[in-house]
């Protein structure tokens, strides 16, 4: 009978305890967690918008706070009126 392995097979030249490798792996794990949190925030904005809990302007402002680029100008300067007007130069078609 063949023995089962725990986890993925390791390359013969894999060194354990390499500080750079461990730091990079930790950094990648942290980046993955940040990406999952960002995904959850974006999903929450979409659900809130879909159910009428926030306005489209509030959704765009929330996306802007997260650093997510949009193709719409939200008119945040005093006196600006807001509309779903694509930003100049944006490809929306």
N, CA, C and O atoms as CSV, one atom per row, in Angstrom:
chain,resi,resn,atom,element,x,y,z
A,1,UNK,N,N,0.826,-1.188,0.000
A,1,UNK,CA,C,0.000,0.000,0.000
A,1,UNK,C,C,0.869,1.251,0.000
A,1,UNK,O,O,1.931,1.283,0.622
A,2,UNK,N,N,0.411,2.267,-0.696
A,2,UNK,CA,C,1.153,3.528,-0.736
A,2,UNK,C,C,0.843,4.355,0.507
A,2,UNK,O,O,-0.291,4.386,0.985
A,3,UNK,N,N,1.869,5.021,1.016
A,3,UNK,CA,C,1.685,5.881,2.180
A,3,UNK,C,C,1.108,7.217,1.745
A,3,UNK,O,O,1.505,7.764,0.717
A,4,UNK,N,N,0.166,7.744,2.529
A,4,UNK,CA,C,-0.389,9.060,2.240
A,4,UNK,C,C,0.518,10.120,2.844
A,4,UNK,O,O,1.099,9.931,3.912
A,5,UNK,N,N,0.628,11.254,2.126
A,5,UNK,CA,C,1.449,12.368,2.602
A,5,UNK,C,C,0.569,13.422,3.236
A,5,UNK,O,O,-0.591,13.590,2.860
A,6,UNK,N,N,1.120,14.117,4.183
A,6,UNK,CA,C,0.439,15.274,4.766
A,6,UNK,C,C,0.908,16.515,4.027
A,6,UNK,O,O,2.088,16.862,4.086
A,7,UNK,N,N,-0.012,17.197,3.325
A,7,UNK,CA,C,0.337,18.426,2.628
A,7,UNK,C,C,0.939,18.157,1.265
A,7,UNK,O,O,1.087,17.004,0.860
A,8,UNK,N,N,1.289,19.220,0.555
A,8,UNK,CA,C,1.840,19.099,-0.791
A,8,UNK,C,C,3.264,18.545,-0.751
A,8,UNK,O,O,3.974,18.706,0.242
A,9,UNK,N,N,3.672,17.895,-1.832
A,9,UNK,CA,C,5.045,17.381,-1.867
A,9,UNK,C,C,6.050,18.527,-1.854
A,9,UNK,O,O,5.800,19.576,-2.447
A,10,UNK,N,N,7.162,18.339,-1.197
A,10,UNK,CA,C,8.191,19.364,-1.092
A,10,UNK,C,C,9.291,19.090,-2.108
A,10,UNK,O,O,9.660,17.939,-2.342
A,11,UNK,N,N,9.804,20.141,-2.701
A,11,UNK,CA,C,10.927,20.005,-3.621
A,11,UNK,C,C,12.163,19.578,-2.834
A,11,UNK,O,O,12.304,19.906,-1.656
A,12,UNK,N,N,13.038,18.857,-3.485
A,12,UNK,CA,C,14.223,18.332,-2.808
A,12,UNK,C,C,15.124,19.443,-2.282
A,12,UNK,O,O,15.804,19.261,-1.273
A,13,UNK,N,N,15.136,20.605,-2.963
A,13,UNK,CA,C,16.043,21.668,-2.546
A,13,UNK,C,C,15.369,22.717,-1.653
A,13,UNK,O,O,15.938,23.785,-1.430
A,14,UNK,N,N,14.171,22.432,-1.141
A,14,UNK,CA,C,13.488,23.379,-0.267
A,14,UNK,C,C,14.201,23.432,1.074
A,14,UNK,O,O,14.406,22.414,1.735
A,15,UNK,N,N,14.573,24.655,1.459
A,15,UNK,CA,C,15.242,24.835,2.758
A,15,UNK,C,C,14.246,25.388,3.747
A,15,UNK,O,O,13.555,26.364,3.457
A,16,UNK,N,N,14.166,24.791,4.880
A,16,UNK,CA,C,13.302,25.326,5.928
A,16,UNK,C,C,14.135,26.233,6.819
A,16,UNK,O,O,15.344,26.050,6.954
A,17,UNK,N,N,13.488,27.194,7.413
A,17,UNK,CA,C,14.183,28.100,8.310
A,17,UNK,C,C,14.880,29.251,7.610
A,17,UNK,O,O,15.586,30.021,8.261
A,18,UNK,N,N,14.704,29.390,6.307
A,18,UNK,CA,C,15.290,30.508,5.566
A,18,UNK,C,C,14.515,31.771,5.958
A,18,UNK,O,O,13.321,31.850,5.667
A,19,UNK,N,N,15.141,32.759,6.604
A,19,UNK,CA,C,14.422,33.947,7.081
A,19,UNK,C,C,13.731,34.729,5.965
A,19,UNK,O,O,12.617,35.217,6.157
A,20,UNK,N,N,14.365,34.855,4.816
A,20,UNK,CA,C,13.755,35.591,3.714
A,20,UNK,C,C,12.513,34.865,3.217
A,20,UNK,O,O,11.479,35.494,2.991
A,21,UNK,N,N,12.601,33.547,3.046
A,21,UNK,CA,C,11.457,32.758,2.590
A,21,UNK,C,C,10.303,32.881,3.586
A,21,UNK,O,O,9.155,33.088,3.192
A,22,UNK,N,N,10.614,32.751,4.884
A,22,UNK,CA,C,9.577,32.824,5.911
A,22,UNK,C,C,8.930,34.208,5.940
A,22,UNK,O,O,7.714,34.317,6.100
A,23,UNK,N,N,9.734,35.266,5.787
A,23,UNK,CA,C,9.191,36.625,5.774
A,23,UNK,C,C,8.300,36.845,4.557
A,23,UNK,O,O,7.243,37.468,4.660
A,24,UNK,N,N,8.724,36.334,3.411
A,24,UNK,CA,C,7.930,36.478,2.194
A,24,UNK,C,C,6.622,35.704,2.306
A,24,UNK,O,O,5.570,36.201,1.903
A,25,UNK,N,N,6.680,34.503,2.845
A,25,UNK,CA,C,5.459,33.718,3.030
A,25,UNK,C,C,4.498,34.418,3.988
A,25,UNK,O,O,3.291,34.434,3.750
A,26,UNK,N,N,5.019,34.991,5.061
A,26,UNK,CA,C,4.177,35.728,6.006
A,26,UNK,C,C,3.557,36.947,5.330
A,26,UNK,O,O,2.386,37.260,5.546
A,27,UNK,N,N,4.345,37.624,4.518
A,27,UNK,CA,C,3.847,38.790,3.793
A,27,UNK,C,C,2.748,38.389,2.811
A,27,UNK,O,O,1.750,39.098,2.681
A,28,UNK,N,N,2.916,37.284,2.134
A,28,UNK,CA,C,1.893,36.803,1.200
A,28,UNK,C,C,0.612,36.408,1.936
A,28,UNK,O,O,-0.488,36.670,1.449
A,29,UNK,N,N,0.746,35.788,3.087
A,29,UNK,CA,C,-0.441,35.437,3.875
A,29,UNK,C,C,-1.185,36.701,4.306
A,29,UNK,O,O,-2.413,36.751,4.238
A,30,UNK,N,N,-0.455,37.711,4.745
A,30,UNK,CA,C,-1.081,38.975,5.163
A,30,UNK,C,C,-1.769,39.659,3.983
A,30,UNK,O,O,-2.868,40.195,4.131
A,31,UNK,N,N,-1.128,39.644,2.813
A,31,UNK,CA,C,-1.723,40.259,1.626
A,31,UNK,C,C,-3.005,39.538,1.234
A,31,UNK,O,O,-3.975,40.179,0.828
A,32,UNK,N,N,-3.022,38.230,1.349
A,32,UNK,CA,C,-4.212,37.450,1.029
A,32,UNK,C,C,-5.352,37.793,1.982
A,32,UNK,O,O,-6.502,37.904,1.556
A,33,UNK,N,N,-5.048,37.958,3.251
A,33,UNK,CA,C,-6.081,38.331,4.228
A,33,UNK,C,C,-6.613,39.731,3.925
A,33,UNK,O,O,-7.819,39.964,3.996
A,34,UNK,N,N,-5.707,40.673,3.585
A,34,UNK,CA,C,-6.156,42.033,3.232
A,34,UNK,C,C,-7.058,41.988,2.000
A,34,UNK,O,O,-8.061,42.699,1.945
A,35,UNK,N,N,-6.714,41.162,1.011
A,35,UNK,CA,C,-7.525,41.049,-0.199
A,35,UNK,C,C,-8.910,40.481,0.125
A,35,UNK,O,O,-9.911,40.928,-0.436
A,36,UNK,N,N,-8.967,39.512,1.017
A,36,UNK,CA,C,-10.260,38.942,1.411
A,36,UNK,C,C,-11.113,39.964,2.159
A,36,UNK,O,O,-12.328,40.015,1.972
A,37,UNK,N,N,-10.479,40.776,3.005
A,37,UNK,CA,C,-11.215,41.828,3.706
A,37,UNK,C,C,-11.744,42.871,2.728
A,37,UNK,O,O,-12.873,43.342,2.864
A,38,UNK,N,N,-10.925,43.230,1.742
A,38,UNK,CA,C,-11.353,44.188,0.725
A,38,UNK,C,C,-12.523,43.614,-0.077
A,38,UNK,O,O,-13.485,44.325,-0.369
A,39,UNK,N,N,-12.442,42.340,-0.429
A,39,UNK,CA,C,-13.534,41.684,-1.151
A,39,UNK,C,C,-14.828,41.733,-0.331
A,39,UNK,O,O,-15.902,41.995,-0.874
A,40,UNK,N,N,-14.721,41.482,0.971
A,40,UNK,CA,C,-15.899,41.522,1.838
A,40,UNK,C,C,-16.475,42.940,1.916
A,40,UNK,O,O,-17.693,43.115,1.917
A,41,UNK,N,N,-15.603,43.953,1.983
A,41,UNK,CA,C,-16.068,45.347,2.011
A,41,UNK,C,C,-16.803,45.703,0.721
A,41,UNK,O,O,-17.855,46.341,0.756
A,42,UNK,N,N,-16.248,45.291,-0.411
A,42,UNK,CA,C,-16.883,45.583,-1.703
A,42,UNK,C,C,-18.233,44.876,-1.802
A,42,UNK,O,O,-19.208,45.461,-2.273
A,43,UNK,N,N,-18.290,43.628,-1.363
A,43,UNK,CA,C,-19.551,42.888,-1.374
A,43,UNK,C,C,-20.585,43.561,-0.483
A,43,UNK,O,O,-21.757,43.640,-0.851
A,44,UNK,N,N,-20.168,44.046,0.683
A,44,UNK,CA,C,-21.086,44.716,1.603
A,44,UNK,C,C,-21.638,46.002,0.982
A,44,UNK,O,O,-22.813,46.324,1.155
A,45,UNK,N,N,-20.797,46.725,0.267
A,45,UNK,CA,C,-21.263,47.939,-0.422
A,45,UNK,C,C,-22.311,47.563,-1.463
A,45,UNK,O,O,-23.350,48.214,-1.565
A,46,UNK,N,N,-22.041,46.523,-2.228
A,46,UNK,CA,C,-22.991,46.084,-3.249
A,46,UNK,C,C,-24.320,45.635,-2.663
A,46,UNK,O,O,-25.377,45.978,-3.193
A,47,UNK,N,N,-24.281,44.879,-1.587
A,47,UNK,CA,C,-25.511,44.419,-0.937
A,47,UNK,C,C,-26.286,45.615,-0.379
A,47,UNK,O,O,-27.506,45.690,-0.526
A,48,UNK,N,N,-25.586,46.536,0.251
A,48,UNK,CA,C,-26.238,47.726,0.809
A,48,UNK,C,C,-26.897,48.549,-0.282
A,48,UNK,O,O,-28.010,49.044,-0.101
A,49,UNK,N,N,-26.230,48.699,-1.399
A,49,UNK,CA,C,-26.788,49.446,-2.527
A,49,UNK,C,C,-27.997,48.718,-3.102
A,49,UNK,O,O,-29.025,49.339,-3.374
A,50,UNK,N,N,-27.879,47.408,-3.288
A,50,UNK,CA,C,-28.964,46.610,-3.857
A,50,UNK,C,C,-30.234,46.702,-3.011
A,50,UNK,O,O,-31.339,46.745,-3.551
A,51,UNK,N,N,-30.078,46.733,-1.704
A,51,UNK,CA,C,-31.239,46.742,-0.818
A,51,UNK,C,C,-31.669,48.152,-0.400
A,51,UNK,O,O,-32.527,48.314,0.468
A,52,UNK,N,N,-31.075,49.152,-1.014
A,52,UNK,CA,C,-31.499,50.526,-0.772
A,52,UNK,C,C,-31.050,51.108,0.551
A,52,UNK,O,O,-31.600,52.113,1.002
A,53,UNK,N,N,-30.066,50.500,1.179
A,53,UNK,CA,C,-29.580,51.025,2.450
A,53,UNK,C,C,-28.650,52.216,2.259
A,53,UNK,O,O,-28.484,53.029,3.168
A,54,UNK,N,N,-28.045,52.322,1.082
A,54,UNK,CA,C,-27.195,53.464,0.740
A,54,UNK,C,C,-27.553,53.927,-0.664
A,54,UNK,O,O,-28.112,53.169,-1.458
A,55,UNK,N,N,-27.230,55.163,-0.956
A,55,UNK,CA,C,-27.480,55.721,-2.286
A,55,UNK,C,C,-26.310,55.383,-3.205
A,55,UNK,O,O,-25.240,55.006,-2.729
A,56,UNK,N,N,-26.503,55.513,-4.513
A,56,UNK,CA,C,-25.368,55.299,-5.417
A,56,UNK,C,C,-24.181,56.207,-5.090
A,56,UNK,O,O,-23.031,55.777,-5.178
A,57,UNK,N,N,-24.455,57.457,-4.715
A,57,UNK,CA,C,-23.364,58.368,-4.360
A,57,UNK,C,C,-22.612,57.848,-3.143
A,57,UNK,O,O,-21.382,57.885,-3.109
A,58,UNK,N,N,-23.342,57.365,-2.146
A,58,UNK,CA,C,-22.688,56.821,-0.961
A,58,UNK,C,C,-21.856,55.578,-1.309
A,58,UNK,O,O,-20.777,55.371,-0.755
A,59,UNK,N,N,-22.366,54.769,-2.218
A,59,UNK,CA,C,-21.620,53.581,-2.648
A,59,UNK,C,C,-20.319,53.987,-3.330
A,59,UNK,O,O,-19.263,53.416,-3.059
A,60,UNK,N,N,-20.401,54.975,-4.215
A,60,UNK,CA,C,-19.195,55.439,-4.905
A,60,UNK,C,C,-18.208,56.067,-3.931
A,60,UNK,O,O,-16.998,55.886,-4.066
A,61,UNK,N,N,-18.715,56.799,-2.958
A,61,UNK,CA,C,-17.823,57.402,-1.967
A,61,UNK,C,C,-17.160,56.328,-1.103
A,61,UNK,O,O,-15.988,56.453,-0.749
A,62,UNK,N,N,-17.906,55.272,-0.761
A,62,UNK,CA,C,-17.336,54.178,0.020
A,62,UNK,C,C,-16.252,53.463,-0.785
A,62,UNK,O,O,-15.207,53.106,-0.241
A,63,UNK,N,N,-16.499,53.255,-2.083
A,63,UNK,CA,C,-15.485,52.641,-2.939
A,63,UNK,C,C,-14.249,53.529,-3.028
A,63,UNK,O,O,-13.119,53.040,-3.026
A,64,UNK,N,N,-14.475,54.831,-3.105
A,64,UNK,CA,C,-13.362,55.777,-3.165
A,64,UNK,C,C,-12.534,55.703,-1.880
A,64,UNK,O,O,-11.305,55.755,-1.930
A,65,UNK,N,N,-13.196,55.584,-0.746
A,65,UNK,CA,C,-12.482,55.475,0.531
A,65,UNK,C,C,-11.632,54.210,0.595
A,65,UNK,O,O,-10.585,54.187,1.243
A,66,UNK,N,N,-12.094,53.155,-0.083
A,66,UNK,CA,C,-11.334,51.904,-0.122
A,66,UNK,C,C,-10.204,51.944,-1.152
A,66,UNK,O,O,-9.375,51.036,-1.213
A,67,UNK,N,N,-10.182,53.006,-1.957
A,67,UNK,CA,C,-9.159,53.120,-2.987
A,67,UNK,C,C,-9.504,52.372,-4.259
A,67,UNK,O,O,-8.619,52.064,-5.058
A,68,UNK,N,N,-10.788,52.075,-4.456
A,68,UNK,CA,C,-11.243,51.361,-5.646
A,68,UNK,C,C,-11.590,52.396,-6.711
A,68,UNK,O,O,-12.461,53.237,-6.488
A,69,UNK,N,N,-10.929,52.350,-7.859
A,69,UNK,CA,C,-11.237,53.319,-8.913
A,69,UNK,C,C,-12.597,53.028,-9.545
A,69,UNK,O,O,-12.990,51.873,-9.708
A,70,UNK,N,N,-13.298,54.089,-9.893
A,70,UNK,CA,C,-14.579,53.952,-10.593
A,70,UNK,C,C,-14.525,54.793,-11.858
A,70,UNK,O,O,-13.633,55.626,-12.019
A,71,UNK,N,N,-15.475,54.576,-12.747
A,71,UNK,CA,C,-15.499,55.337,-14.000
A,71,UNK,C,C,-16.431,56.541,-13.898
A,71,UNK,O,O,-16.671,57.229,-14.891
A,72,UNK,N,N,-16.958,56.798,-12.692
A,72,UNK,CA,C,-17.888,57.904,-12.527
A,72,UNK,C,C,-17.278,59.000,-11.676
A,72,UNK,O,O,-16.506,58.735,-10.755
A,73,UNK,N,N,-17.637,60.237,-11.999
A,73,UNK,CA,C,-17.198,61.391,-11.219
A,73,UNK,C,C,-18.255,61.639,-10.161
A,73,UNK,O,O,-19.424,61.839,-10.492
A,74,UNK,N,N,-17.866,61.628,-8.891
A,74,UNK,CA,C,-18.869,61.766,-7.842
A,74,UNK,C,C,-19.076,63.210,-7.399
A,74,UNK,O,O,-19.909,63.469,-6.531
A,75,UNK,N,N,-18.338,64.151,-7.975
A,75,UNK,CA,C,-18.562,65.569,-7.667
A,75,UNK,C,C,-18.495,65.880,-6.187
A,75,UNK,O,O,-19.517,66.187,-5.573
A,76,UNK,N,N,-17.316,65.806,-5.609
A,76,UNK,CA,C,-17.184,65.983,-4.159
A,76,UNK,C,C,-16.849,67.411,-3.765
A,76,UNK,O,O,-16.778,67.715,-2.575
A,77,UNK,N,N,-16.640,68.296,-4.734
A,77,UNK,CA,C,-16.327,69.683,-4.389
A,77,UNK,C,C,-17.605,70.419,-3.984
A,77,UNK,O,O,-18.680,70.094,-4.487
A,78,UNK,N,N,-17.510,71.404,-3.084
A,78,UNK,CA,C,-18.697,72.168,-2.679
A,78,UNK,C,C,-19.387,72.788,-3.893
A,78,UNK,O,O,-18.739,73.367,-4.765
A,79,UNK,N,N,-20.692,72.657,-3.932
A,79,UNK,CA,C,-21.469,73.234,-5.024
A,79,UNK,C,C,-21.616,72.329,-6.231
A,79,UNK,O,O,-22.386,72.634,-7.141
A,80,UNK,N,N,-20.885,71.213,-6.256
A,80,UNK,CA,C,-21.006,70.283,-7.379
A,80,UNK,C,C,-22.352,69.563,-7.302
A,80,UNK,O,O,-22.833,69.212,-6.225
A,81,UNK,N,N,-22.925,69.359,-8.448
A,81,UNK,CA,C,-24.089,68.481,-8.508
A,81,UNK,C,C,-23.594,67.129,-8.958
A,81,UNK,O,O,-22.628,67.035,-9.716
A,82,UNK,N,N,-24.232,66.108,-8.510
A,82,UNK,CA,C,-23.743,64.772,-8.774
A,82,UNK,C,C,-24.641,64.085,-9.774
A,82,UNK,O,O,-25.866,64.172,-9.692
A,83,UNK,N,N,-24.023,63.401,-10.719
A,83,UNK,CA,C,-24.784,62.606,-11.671
A,83,UNK,C,C,-23.890,61.463,-12.138
A,83,UNK,O,O,-22.677,61.480,-11.928
A,84,UNK,N,N,-24.497,60.487,-12.763
A,84,UNK,CA,C,-23.743,59.355,-13.269
A,84,UNK,C,C,-23.138,59.720,-14.616
A,84,UNK,O,O,-23.450,59.111,-15.639
A,85,UNK,N,N,-22.284,60.706,-14.598
A,85,UNK,CA,C,-21.585,61.135,-15.791
A,85,UNK,C,C,-20.209,60.495,-15.787
A,85,UNK,O,O,-19.432,60.704,-14.856
A,86,UNK,N,N,-19.895,59.712,-16.827
A,86,UNK,CA,C,-18.573,59.083,-16.856
A,86,UNK,C,C,-17.477,60.132,-16.816
A,86,UNK,O,O,-17.616,61.221,-17.374
A,87,UNK,N,N,-16.373,59.783,-16.141
A,87,UNK,CA,C,-15.215,60.661,-16.114
A,87,UNK,C,C,-14.723,60.854,-17.533
A,87,UNK,O,O,-14.834,59.949,-18.361
A,88,UNK,N,N,-14.180,62.025,-17.819
A,88,UNK,CA,C,-13.665,62.258,-19.162
A,88,UNK,C,C,-12.511,61.311,-19.417
A,88,UNK,O,O,-11.634,61.130,-18.573
A,89,UNK,N,N,-12.525,60.709,-20.600
A,89,UNK,CA,C,-11.470,59.791,-20.978
A,89,UNK,C,C,-11.702,58.363,-20.529
A,89,UNK,O,O,-10.920,57.478,-20.877
A,90,UNK,N,N,-12.756,58.113,-19.765
A,90,UNK,CA,C,-13.024,56.744,-19.301
A,90,UNK,C,C,-13.715,55.962,-20.398
A,90,UNK,O,O,-14.599,56.474,-21.085
A,91,UNK,N,N,-13.310,54.742,-20.551
A,91,UNK,CA,C,-13.930,53.866,-21.547
A,91,UNK,C,C,-15.045,53.101,-20.875
A,91,UNK,O,O,-14.788,52.179,-20.101
A,92,UNK,N,N,-16.281,53.468,-21.158
A,92,UNK,CA,C,-17.421,52.811,-20.530
A,92,UNK,C,C,-18.210,51.981,-21.532
A,92,UNK,O,O,-19.242,51.414,-21.172
A,93,UNK,N,N,-17.771,51.895,-22.738
A,93,UNK,CA,C,-18.545,51.182,-23.736
A,93,UNK,C,C,-17.884,49.966,-24.148
A,93,UNK,O,O,-18.404,49.236,-24.993
